[in-house]
Amino acid sequence: MTVDNPTTGAGRPPGAASDRPTGPPTTGSTATRVLGVISLVGIAVLVLLGVFLTPADAELGDTIRILYMHVPTVSTAYLAFVITAIASVMYLWKRTEFWDLLAASSAELGVLFFALTILNGMLWGKITWGVFWRWEPRLTTTAVLMLTYVGYLAVRQIPNDTRTRGTISAVIGIMAVVNIPITHKAVDWWRGLHQEKTIFGTVDPDMKGLQLFTAYLGLTVFLVLFSWLLIHRFRVAWLAERAADVGVDAAIAERRAERAVPSSAGGAS
């Protein structure tokens, strides 16, 4: 059965590309707008508290203000990479496009937040150590983790059919997550310059009052921000796949029409 309309899918046999769920027509919704407003307001409050209102730390001084950004970004990046691993496992099990796109979308955001982690960590290192970077255990494992997920995203750009691409990237996404505990525990396993991790690896147990509130506010705000961005990025990826489906179907329909023209002309003569 031929394709009568590549846009609407009329005349398309069941199971064809455009018979897949089309998802939302846009990336925005009431829920995402609410998340967006909360994220922007939260970031503004976090900057106000972290930069201007919280007192300097007794030991770290004003460098503690960098940690109000550093801890939330690295925690969010770890969460994104874990979601990528879980979605990758689900893709290998279910073989559905949803899990593949979720894994990729989360990995992209994980790389973004991890890049921010490295940048503000370099700023902290310059102030504390006098240099932006040293190849000590925590920073070395951090670089390896970053390159691993950049490689994951690069593999997804290699031209291939969606099933092969999804399978290869899923395997990488599962293997890459092993680097997270190695990076996190590097300060315990090897001697280096990086300070030891704090309670739960996030918030310093000596924090109190406004400092403690700002630290937890940062974690909460970045969690909401990540949720907002992940929903949008997933929907963009979903719509891009649907647009690609329509493009392929249109090309097939055009090719079939071209082949039908000579046949009709021959029959008329």
C-alpha positions, 0 to 999 in steps of 0.5 A: 500500500502506498503513502497518499500523504506523507504528512497525515499518513493517510494510506500508510500501512500499520506500523509505518514510521508516522504511525508511532505516537507523535507526542506533544506538538510543542515543547511547552506546557503549563507544567513546564512553564511553572517549572521554568518560573520556579527555576528562574526565581530560585536561581535569582534567590540563590545568587542573592543569598550565595553572593551577597547575604550569606556570611563568609566561612570560618575556614574557606572564607568567601570561596564558600560562595563558589560551593553554592554553585559547585555542589548543585551542578555536580550533583545534578550532573551525577543524577543526569548520568544515572538517569542515562544509565537507567534509561539505557538499560530500559532501552536494551530491554524494551527497545522503545524509542522513548528510553533511547531519547531519554538517555540521550537527552539526560546525557546532554544535560549531564555534560552541560552541568558537569562542564559548569562543575569543572569551570567553577571548580577551576575557579575555586582551584585558582583561588585555593591552589594558585592554578586552575588545574592540577592532575591530581586524582579527583581532577583526573577522574573528573576529566575521564568522566567528562570525556566518556560522556562527550564520547557517548554524545559523539557516538550518537552523531555517527550516521547509523540506523536508529536501532544500532545507534541506540544499542551502541550508545546504551552500552556506553551509557551503562559502562560510563556510569561506573566512573561516577563512584570512582570519581566521587571516592577518588579523594578517599582512595588516593592522596591528592590536593582536593578537599575531602568530601563532606557529608553525603558528598554534598553539604558540609556538616559544619554549615548552619543557619543561612549557609545551610539553607543556601546550600540546600536551596541550591540543590533544590533549585538545580533539581527543578532546573534539570527537570525543566530542561530535561522535559524540553530537551526530550520533547525537542528530540522526540519532535526531531525524530517525528520530523525525520520520519515525515521527511523519509516518508515524503522522499519515499512517496516522491520516489514512487511517484517518479517511478509511476510516471514512466509506467503511465507514459508507456501504457498511454503510448 
